[in-house]
Amino acid sequence: MRRLAVVSVLLTACATSMTPRANTRDDVLAYVNHAATVVETEGERACETFKQPAWMRGDWYVFMLDLNGRTLCHPAHPEHVGVPVHDLVDANGKRFGDEFLTVAKGGGGWVDYSWRRPGGSEAVSKRSYVREVTSRNGRTFVIGSGGYELP
């Protein structure tokens, strides 16, 4: 009986996962767009939602910035919360944080850079989709997520 309960909990957790099912551009885009609906409703409080297991699994997480480039939410690297993205430089010297803001403010799109996986120590190629989202209270944020070694 206990084994059946554990299987039931695992199936329920998998069924409610918001994270991408595959490391594809379409799945990452759908993940970010779904996260945008949460930000529209919850504003900055969406970060608490994005920290939940349904939204964060393995390499998958959603990050959120304010329009000045201050990191508001980064479930995989909480040490980045409060840090301006202007200071972010990848292993190749690319200032990708500034590019996040430029691309998001330009209507959204993809940014390529090198970044370490959650729990990893070496940077690998990463492609993130970023976009602006305005919450119900009128505050605008930049949100994004990406796939490591995304084709």
C-alpha positions as CSV (number, residue, x, y, z in Angstrom):
1,M,0.0,0.0,0.0
2,R,2.8,2.4,0.9
3,R,4.5,1.7,-2.5
4,L,1.3,2.6,-4.3
5,A,1.1,5.9,-2.4
6,V,4.7,6.8,-3.4
7,V,4.0,6.0,-7.0
8,S,0.8,8.1,-6.9
9,V,2.7,11.1,-5.5
10,L,5.5,10.8,-8.1
11,L,2.9,10.6,-10.9
12,T,1.1,13.6,-9.6
13,A,4.4,15.6,-9.4
14,C,5.3,14.7,-12.9
15,A,1.9,15.5,-14.3
16,T,2.0,19.0,-12.8
17,S,5.5,19.9,-13.9
18,M,5.7,23.2,-15.7
19,T,9.3,22.6,-16.8
20,P,10.1,21.8,-20.5
21,R,9.7,18.2,-21.5
22,A,12.6,18.4,-24.0
23,N,15.6,20.6,-24.6
24,T,14.2,22.4,-27.6
25,R,13.6,26.0,-28.5
26,D,9.8,25.4,-28.7
27,D,9.7,23.9,-25.2
28,V,11.8,26.7,-23.7
29,L,9.6,29.3,-25.4
30,A,6.5,27.7,-24.1
31,Y,8.0,27.5,-20.6
32,V,8.9,31.3,-20.6
33,N,5.5,32.2,-22.0
34,H,3.7,30.1,-19.4
35,A,5.9,31.8,-16.7
36,A,4.8,35.2,-18.2
37,T,1.2,34.4,-17.3
38,V,2.3,33.9,-13.7
39,V,4.2,37.2,-13.6
40,E,1.2,39.0,-15.2
41,T,-1.0,37.8,-12.2
42,E,1.5,37.7,-9.4
43,G,4.1,40.4,-10.2
44,E,7.3,40.1,-8.2
45,R,5.6,37.5,-6.0
46,A,5.9,35.1,-9.0
47,C,9.4,34.3,-7.8
48,E,8.0,32.3,-4.9
49,T,6.1,30.2,-7.5
50,F,9.2,29.7,-9.6
51,K,11.0,28.3,-6.6
52,Q,8.5,25.5,-6.4
53,P,9.4,22.0,-7.7
54,A,6.8,22.2,-10.4
55,W,8.7,25.1,-12.0
56,M,12.3,24.1,-11.2
57,R,13.8,20.8,-12.1
58,G,17.4,19.8,-13.1
59,D,18.6,22.5,-15.5
60,W,15.2,24.2,-15.7
61,Y,14.4,27.4,-13.8
62,V,12.9,30.9,-14.6
63,F,14.8,34.0,-13.8
64,M,13.4,37.5,-13.4
65,L,14.9,41.0,-13.6
66,D,13.6,44.5,-13.1
67,L,14.0,47.0,-16.0
68,N,17.1,48.4,-14.4
69,G,18.7,45.0,-14.6
70,R,18.6,44.0,-11.0
71,T,18.1,40.3,-10.5
72,L,14.8,39.7,-8.6
73,C,14.6,36.0,-8.9
74,H,17.1,33.3,-9.7
75,P,16.1,29.9,-8.1
76,A,19.2,28.1,-9.3
77,H,21.7,30.7,-8.2
78,P,20.0,32.6,-5.3
79,E,23.3,34.4,-4.7
80,H,22.6,36.5,-7.8
81,V,19.4,38.0,-6.3
82,G,20.0,41.8,-6.0
83,V,23.0,41.7,-8.3
84,P,22.8,43.9,-11.4
85,V,23.0,41.9,-14.6
86,H,25.2,44.6,-16.1
87,D,28.0,42.9,-14.1
88,L,27.5,39.4,-15.6
89,V,30.2,38.3,-18.0
90,D,30.5,34.8,-19.3
91,A,33.6,32.7,-19.7
92,N,34.2,34.2,-23.1
93,G,34.0,37.8,-21.9
94,K,30.5,38.4,-23.3
95,R,28.3,40.9,-21.3
96,F,25.2,38.8,-21.7
97,G,23.2,40.5,-18.9
98,D,23.1,43.7,-20.9
99,E,22.0,41.7,-23.9
100,F,19.1,40.2,-21.9
101,L,17.7,43.7,-21.3
102,T,18.3,44.9,-24.8
103,V,16.7,41.9,-26.4
104,A,13.7,41.8,-24.0
105,K,13.0,45.5,-24.4
106,G,13.2,45.0,-28.2
107,G,10.3,42.6,-28.2
108,G,11.9,39.4,-26.8
109,G,14.2,36.8,-28.3
110,W,17.2,34.5,-27.8
111,V,20.6,35.3,-26.2
112,D,23.6,32.9,-26.5
113,Y,26.3,32.8,-23.8
114,S,28.2,30.4,-21.6
115,W,26.9,29.6,-18.1
116,R,27.4,26.9,-15.5
117,R,24.6,24.4,-14.9
118,P,23.0,24.3,-11.5
119,G,25.4,22.4,-9.3
120,G,28.1,22.5,-12.0
121,S,31.5,24.2,-12.0
122,E,32.3,24.7,-15.7
123,A,30.5,27.0,-18.1
124,V,28.8,25.4,-21.2
125,S,26.9,27.0,-24.0
126,K,23.4,28.2,-23.1
127,R,20.7,29.8,-25.1
128,S,18.0,31.7,-23.2
129,Y,14.7,33.2,-24.3
130,V,14.0,36.6,-22.6
131,R,11.0,38.8,-22.8
132,E,9.2,41.7,-21.0
133,V,6.1,41.1,-19.0
134,T,3.9,43.7,-17.4
135,S,2.0,42.6,-14.3
136,R,-1.6,43.7,-13.3
137,N,-0.2,46.5,-11.2
138,G,1.6,48.0,-14.2
139,R,5.1,47.0,-13.2
140,T,7.2,45.6,-16.0
141,F,9.8,42.8,-15.6
142,V,12.2,40.8,-17.8
143,I,11.9,37.1,-17.5
144,G,13.7,34.3,-19.1
145,S,14.9,30.7,-19.2
146,G,17.2,28.7,-21.3
147,G,18.5,25.4,-22.4
148,Y,22.1,24.2,-21.9
149,E,23.7,23.1,-25.2
150,L,20.4,23.9,-26.9
151,P,20.4,23.1,-30.6
